[in-house]
Amino acid sequence: MENIKIKLARVEKGLSQQDLADLVDATRQTIGLIEKGKYNPSLNLCVKIAKSLDRTLNDLFWYEDKK
């Protein structure tokens, strides 16, 4: 499942994937895969991403199950 929440928060802050990767000590490819929903980041990386984007973990990683 694509993580559009991270991409939107990143773009709102004016950051490229590389900029965010540099802030969280990851690769641009990792950020791209997270945004595409093809990589599940560690909790540590999730926290770093949330802090860098001034969001909470729930803001970026919580999904409502719409049944």
NORRA-V120433 format. One record per residue. N is the residue number from 1. RES is the residue in one letter. D_LAST is the distance of its C-alpha to the last C-alpha in Angstrom with 2 decimals. Layout:
n->N res->RES d_last->D_LAST
n->N res->RES d_last->D_LAST
This chain:
n->1 res->M d_last->15.83
n->2 res->E d_last->18.25
n->3 res->N d_last->19.01
n->4 res->I d_last->19.90
n->5 res->K d_last->20.21
n->6 res->I d_last->23.29
n->7 res->K d_last->24.81
n->8 res->L d_last->24.55
n->9 res->A d_last->26.05
n->10 res->R d_last->28.72
n->11 res->V d_last->29.70
n->12 res->E d_last->29.84
n->13 res->K d_last->32.34
n->14 res->G d_last->34.29
n->15 res->L d_last->33.96
n->16 res->S d_last->34.05
n->17 res->Q d_last->32.37
n->18 res->Q d_last->35.87
n->19 res->D d_last->36.37
n->20 res->L d_last->33.24
n->21 res->A d_last->34.21
n->22 res->D d_last->37.66
n->23 res->L d_last->36.38
n->24 res->V d_last->34.27
n->25 res->D d_last->36.73
n->26 res->A d_last->34.61
n->27 res->T d_last->35.15
n->28 res->R d_last->33.96
n->29 res->Q d_last->32.47
n->30 res->T d_last->30.37
n->31 res->I d_last->28.98
n->32 res->G d_last->28.28
n->33 res->L d_last->26.43
n->34 res->I d_last->24.32
n->35 res->E d_last->23.44
n->36 res->K d_last->22.59
n->37 res->G d_last->20.35
n->38 res->K d_last->22.99
n->39 res->Y d_last->24.40
n->40 res->N d_last->23.16
n->41 res->P d_last->25.77
n->42 res->S d_last->27.39
n->43 res->L d_last->26.76
n->44 res->N d_last->30.22
n->45 res->L d_last->29.46
n->46 res->C d_last->26.20
n->47 res->V d_last->28.35
n->48 res->K d_last->31.03
n->49 res->I d_last->28.72
n->50 res->A d_last->27.21
n->51 res->K d_last->30.76
n->52 res->S d_last->32.12
n->53 res->L d_last->29.58
n->54 res->D d_last->29.94
n->55 res->R d_last->26.27
n->56 res->T d_last->24.60
n->57 res->L d_last->22.70
n->58 res->N d_last->19.56
n->59 res->D d_last->20.29
n->60 res->L d_last->20.48
n->61 res->F d_last->18.47
n->62 res->W d_last->15.55
n->63 res->Y d_last->12.07
n->64 res->E d_last->9.13
n->65 res->D d_last->6.04
n->66 res->K d_last->3.79
n->67 res->K d_last->0.00
